[in-house]
Amino acid sequence: MDDNPEIQYLQGRNVTLVGMGANVCLIVLKLWGGVVSRSQALVADGLHSLSDLLSDFVVLLGLRWGRTEEDAHHQFGHGRIETLASFLVGIILAAAGIGMGWAAVSDIRLGKVHDPTGLAIIVAFVSVLSKEFLYHYTRIVGKRINSPALMSNAWHHRSDALSSVAVIAGVAGAMLIPGWGVLDSWAALVVSALIIKVGASFVWSATQEFIDTAPHADVLREIVGCAASVQGVEDVHDLRARTSGGKVFVQLHIVVDGEIPVRRGHDIAKEVETCLIERVPHLSTAIVHVDPTDEETSE
């Protein structure tokens, strides 16, 4: 992974611009195809792509400002801006899903029949192929630059692909079973449920970061194990860790022999920092406090 923020931004920007171009084409294609083929599910899918385009703008802003260096007013960097972008993507997704679901439920209750044509299946199939490509492309870049906003956007693409699969199933069912045109509305309802689920997961993940939830237990064990493995460290305690913009910030205390020179204690602390940065994935900052063995410490 390249640690240069500008290079990371350019990589993230490029993949997002590709997604934006694809979304503009799909919005036009789906809305036109939905109207012409009389498919409510495809129109709903087109509105989903419209929410994709809006989330792309949010992601671009998050990448631009979230990757800037720390300054006097943001001494831990701007990573939370990218977290906010991921949170907003989740809100956009959930809101779009609720709106589509409400419309679908209304049509189901009223027994409204749409009788879609085969054109809807063709358009939805094109959407599946393009969105699945964008999912993998965006996910690869998101993992490469460790961007939660890009990872959220990747799953936004995947949710669009899944919703198009639901469209294909609903339209095919409505066409094959006479009098079952309402299946198109059921497909739209399935689409909305998928969108709401994905959006809620993004909101939950971002919220956990906003409230400084500790990283997974495996990460904490890796931090303690790494620090304890350094020669001269007799104990590790008072570990505190949080994430910001996909990066991990750590503060911990190590216990060393109280009779060694201050310089040696400092060197041990630097060795611990180096170990943590090299071995713990996405660790950005490690603050190591040194305690002598003759000072009372607690876990």
C-alpha positions as CSV (number, residue, x, y, z in Angstrom):
1,M,0.0,0.0,0.0
2,D,1.4,3.4,-1.0
3,D,1.4,5.7,2.1
4,N,1.5,8.9,0.0
5,P,-1.8,10.7,0.7
6,E,-1.9,12.4,-2.7
7,I,-1.3,9.1,-4.6
8,Q,-4.0,7.4,-2.5
9,Y,-6.4,10.3,-3.2
10,L,-5.7,10.0,-7.0
11,Q,-6.3,6.3,-7.0
12,G,-9.6,6.7,-5.1
13,R,-10.7,9.6,-7.2
14,N,-10.1,7.7,-10.5
15,V,-12.1,4.7,-9.5
16,T,-14.9,6.9,-8.2
17,L,-15.0,8.9,-11.4
18,V,-15.3,5.7,-13.4
19,G,-18.3,4.7,-11.2
20,M,-19.9,8.1,-11.6
21,G,-19.7,7.8,-15.4
22,A,-21.3,4.3,-15.3
23,N,-24.0,5.5,-12.9
24,V,-25.0,8.3,-15.2
25,C,-25.4,5.9,-18.1
26,L,-27.3,3.4,-15.9
27,I,-29.7,6.0,-14.5
28,V,-30.8,7.0,-18.0
29,L,-31.0,3.4,-19.2
30,K,-32.9,2.1,-16.2
31,L,-35.4,4.9,-16.0
32,W,-36.1,4.8,-19.8
33,G,-36.2,1.0,-19.8
34,G,-38.5,1.0,-16.7
35,V,-41.0,3.3,-18.2
36,V,-41.0,1.7,-21.7
37,S,-41.2,-1.9,-20.3
38,R,-43.7,-0.9,-17.5
39,S,-41.5,-2.3,-14.8
40,Q,-41.8,-0.6,-11.3
41,A,-38.8,-2.7,-10.1
42,L,-36.6,-1.4,-12.9
43,V,-37.6,2.2,-12.2
44,A,-36.8,1.6,-8.5
45,D,-33.5,0.2,-9.6
46,G,-32.9,3.4,-11.6
47,L,-33.5,5.5,-8.5
48,H,-31.1,3.3,-6.6
49,S,-28.5,4.2,-9.3
50,L,-29.3,7.8,-8.7
51,S,-28.5,7.4,-5.0
52,D,-25.2,5.7,-6.2
53,L,-24.3,8.9,-8.1
54,L,-25.0,11.0,-5.0
55,S,-22.9,8.8,-2.8
56,D,-20.1,9.1,-5.4
57,F,-20.0,12.8,-4.8
58,V,-19.9,12.3,-1.1
59,V,-17.0,9.8,-1.4
60,L,-15.0,12.2,-3.6
61,L,-15.3,14.9,-0.9
62,G,-14.4,12.4,1.8
63,L,-11.3,11.2,-0.1
64,R,-10.2,14.8,-0.9
65,W,-10.4,16.1,2.7
66,G,-10.0,12.9,4.7
67,R,-6.5,12.2,3.3
68,T,-5.0,15.7,4.1
69,E,-2.3,15.8,6.7
70,E,-2.8,16.8,10.3
71,D,-2.7,20.5,11.1
72,A,-3.0,22.8,14.2
73,H,-6.7,22.4,14.4
74,H,-6.8,18.6,13.5
75,Q,-3.8,17.2,15.3
76,F,-4.9,13.5,14.7
77,G,-5.5,14.1,11.0
78,H,-8.7,14.3,9.0
79,G,-9.6,10.6,8.8
80,R,-13.0,11.1,10.4
81,I,-14.1,13.1,7.4
82,E,-13.8,9.9,5.4
83,T,-15.7,8.1,8.1
84,L,-18.4,10.8,7.8
85,A,-18.5,10.2,4.1
86,S,-19.1,6.5,4.7
87,F,-21.9,7.3,7.2
88,L,-23.6,9.6,4.7
89,V,-23.4,6.9,2.0
90,G,-25.2,4.6,4.4
91,I,-27.9,7.2,5.2
92,I,-28.5,7.8,1.4
93,L,-28.8,4.1,0.8
94,A,-31.2,3.5,3.7
95,A,-33.4,6.5,2.7
96,A,-33.5,5.4,-0.9
97,G,-34.4,1.9,0.2
98,I,-37.2,3.0,2.5
99,G,-38.7,5.2,-0.2
100,M,-38.7,2.4,-2.8
101,G,-40.1,-0.1,-0.3
102,W,-43.0,2.2,0.6
103,A,-44.0,2.6,-3.0
104,A,-43.7,-1.2,-3.6
105,V,-45.8,-2.0,-0.5
106,S,-48.5,0.5,-1.6
107,D,-48.7,-1.2,-5.1
108,I,-48.9,-4.7,-3.5
109,R,-51.7,-3.7,-1.2
110,L,-53.6,-2.1,-4.0
111,G,-52.9,-5.1,-6.3
112,K,-51.5,-2.9,-8.9
113,V,-50.3,-4.9,-11.9
114,H,-47.4,-3.7,-14.1
115,D,-47.1,-6.5,-16.7
116,P,-43.4,-5.7,-17.6
117,T,-41.8,-6.7,-20.9
118,G,-38.5,-8.5,-21.7
119,L,-36.7,-5.1,-22.2
120,A,-36.6,-4.8,-18.4
121,I,-34.6,-8.1,-18.2
122,I,-32.1,-6.9,-20.8
123,V,-31.5,-3.6,-19.1
124,A,-31.2,-5.3,-15.7
125,F,-28.7,-7.8,-17.0
126,V,-26.5,-5.0,-18.4
127,S,-26.7,-3.4,-14.9
128,V,-25.6,-6.6,-13.2
129,L,-22.5,-7.0,-15.3
130,S,-21.4,-3.3,-15.1
131,K,-22.1,-3.1,-11.3
132,E,-20.4,-6.3,-10.5
133,F,-17.3,-5.0,-12.4
134,L,-17.4,-1.7,-10.5
135,Y,-17.8,-3.6,-7.1
136,H,-14.6,-5.6,-7.7
137,Y,-12.7,-2.6,-9.1
138,T,-13.7,-0.3,-6.3
139,R,-13.1,-2.9,-3.6
140,I,-9.6,-3.6,-4.8
141,V,-8.6,0.1,-4.8
142,G,-10.4,0.6,-1.4
143,K,-8.4,-2.2,0.2
144,R,-5.2,-1.0,-1.4
145,I,-5.5,2.5,0.1
146,N,-7.4,1.4,3.2
147,S,-10.4,3.6,2.5
148,P,-13.7,3.0,4.4
149,A,-15.5,5.4,2.1
150,L,-14.4,3.4,-1.0
151,M,-15.3,0.1,0.6
152,S,-18.7,1.4,1.4
153,N,-19.1,2.6,-2.2
154,A,-18.0,-0.8,-3.4
155,W,-20.8,-2.5,-1.5
156,H,-23.1,0.2,-2.8
157,H,-22.2,-1.1,-6.3
158,R,-22.8,-4.7,-5.2
159,S,-26.2,-3.8,-3.7
160,D,-27.1,-2.3,-7.1
161,A,-26.1,-5.5,-8.8
162,L,-28.1,-7.6,-6.4
163,S,-31.1,-5.4,-6.8
164,S,-30.9,-5.8,-10.6
165,V,-30.9,-9.6,-10.1
166,A,-34.1,-9.2,-8.1
167,V,-35.5,-7.2,-11.0
168,I,-34.7,-10.0,-13.4
169,A,-36.4,-12.5,-11.2
170,G,-39.5,-10.4,-10.6
171,V,-39.9,-9.5,-14.3
172,A,-39.3,-13.0,-15.5
173,G,-41.9,-14.3,-13.0
174,A,-44.5,-11.7,-14.0
175,M,-43.9,-12.6,-17.7
176,L,-44.0,-16.4,-17.3
177,I,-47.1,-16.5,-14.9
178,P,-50.2,-14.9,-16.4
179,G,-51.9,-12.5,-14.1
180,W,-48.9,-12.3,-11.7
181,G,-47.7,-8.9,-12.8
182,V,-47.6,-7.9,-9.1
183,L,-44.4,-10.0,-8.8
184,D,-42.7,-6.9,-10.3
185,S,-43.7,-5.0,-7.2
186,W,-42.5,-7.8,-4.9
187,A,-39.1,-7.6,-6.7
188,A,-39.0,-3.9,-6.0
189,L,-39.7,-4.7,-2.3
190,V,-36.8,-7.2,-2.2
191,V,-34.6,-4.5,-3.8
192,S,-35.5,-2.0,-1.2
193,A,-34.8,-4.5,1.7
194,L,-31.3,-5.2,0.3
195,I,-30.6,-1.5,0.0
196,I,-31.8,-0.8,3.6
197,K,-29.7,-3.6,5.0
198,V,-26.5,-2.5,3.3
199,G,-27.1,1.2,4.2
200,A,-27.7,0.3,7.9
201,S,-24.4,-1.7,8.0
202,F,-22.5,1.4,6.8
203,V,-24.2,3.6,9.4
204,W,-23.5,1.2,12.2
205,S,-19.8,0.8,11.2
206,A,-19.2,4.5,11.0
207,T,-21.0,5.1,14.2
208,Q,-18.8,2.6,16.0
209,E,-15.8,4.7,14.8
210,F,-17.4,8.0,15.9
211,I,-17.8,6.8,19.4
212,D,-14.2,5.5,19.6
213,T,-15.1,1.8,19.8
214,A,-11.9,-0.3,20.2
215,P,-10.6,-2.4,17.3
216,H,-11.4,-6.1,17.1
217,A,-10.0,-8.3,20.0
218,D,-7.6,-9.9,17.5
219,V,-6.1,-6.5,16.8
220,L,-5.7,-5.8,20.5
221,R,-4.0,-9.1,21.1
222,E,-1.7,-8.4,18.2
223,I,-0.7,-5.1,19.8
224,V,-0.1,-6.6,23.2
225,G,1.9,-9.5,21.8
226,C,4.0,-7.3,19.6
227,A,4.9,-4.9,22.5
228,A,5.6,-7.8,24.9
229,S,7.9,-9.5,22.3
230,V,10.4,-6.6,22.5
231,Q,13.5,-7.4,24.6
232,G,13.4,-5.5,27.8
233,V,9.6,-5.2,28.1
234,E,8.5,-6.9,31.3
235,D,4.8,-6.1,31.1
236,V,2.2,-4.3,29.0
237,H,-0.8,-2.5,30.5
238,D,-3.3,0.4,30.1
239,L,-3.8,-0.3,26.4
240,R,-6.1,2.2,24.6
241,A,-6.9,2.0,20.9
242,R,-9.3,3.6,18.5
243,T,-9.8,3.9,14.7
244,S,-10.1,7.0,12.5
245,G,-10.6,6.8,8.8
246,G,-9.6,3.2,8.8
247,K,-6.3,3.9,10.7
248,V,-5.6,2.6,14.2
249,F,-4.3,4.9,16.9
250,V,-2.7,3.3,20.0
251,Q,-1.6,4.3,23.5
252,L,-0.1,1.9,26.0
253,H,2.3,1.5,28.9
254,I,5.2,-0.8,29.0
255,V,7.1,-1.8,32.2
256,V,10.9,-2.0,32.1
257,D,13.7,-2.5,34.6
258,G,13.7,0.6,36.8
259,E,17.5,0.5,37.2
260,I,18.3,0.9,33.5
261,P,19.4,4.3,32.1
262,V,16.7,6.6,30.8
263,R,18.2,6.4,27.3
264,R,17.8,2.6,27.3
265,G,14.2,2.9,28.4
266,H,13.6,5.4,25.6
267,D,15.2,3.0,23.0
268,I,13.0,0.1,24.2
269,A,9.9,2.3,23.7
270,K,11.0,3.2,20.2
271,E,11.5,-0.5,19.4
272,V,7.9,-1.1,20.6
273,E,6.6,1.7,18.3
274,T,8.5,0.3,15.4
275,C,7.2,-3.2,16.0
276,L,3.6,-2.0,16.2
277,I,3.8,0.1,13.0
278,E,5.4,-2.8,11.1
279,R,3.2,-5.7,12.4
280,V,-0.2,-4.2,13.1
281,P,-2.2,-3.6,9.9
282,H,-3.2,0.1,9.3
283,L,-1.6,1.3,12.5
284,S,-0.9,5.0,12.2
285,T,0.3,6.3,15.6
286,A,1.6,4.5,18.7
287,I,2.3,6.4,21.9
288,V,4.3,4.3,24.3
289,H,4.7,5.3,28.0
290,V,7.5,3.8,30.0
291,D,7.0,2.7,33.6
292,P,9.8,1.3,35.9
293,T,9.3,-2.0,37.7
294,D,9.4,-0.4,41.1
295,E,6.2,1.7,40.3
296,E,2.9,0.0,41.0
297,T,1.0,-0.8,37.7
298,S,-2.4,-2.2,37.1
299,E,-4.1,-3.9,34.2
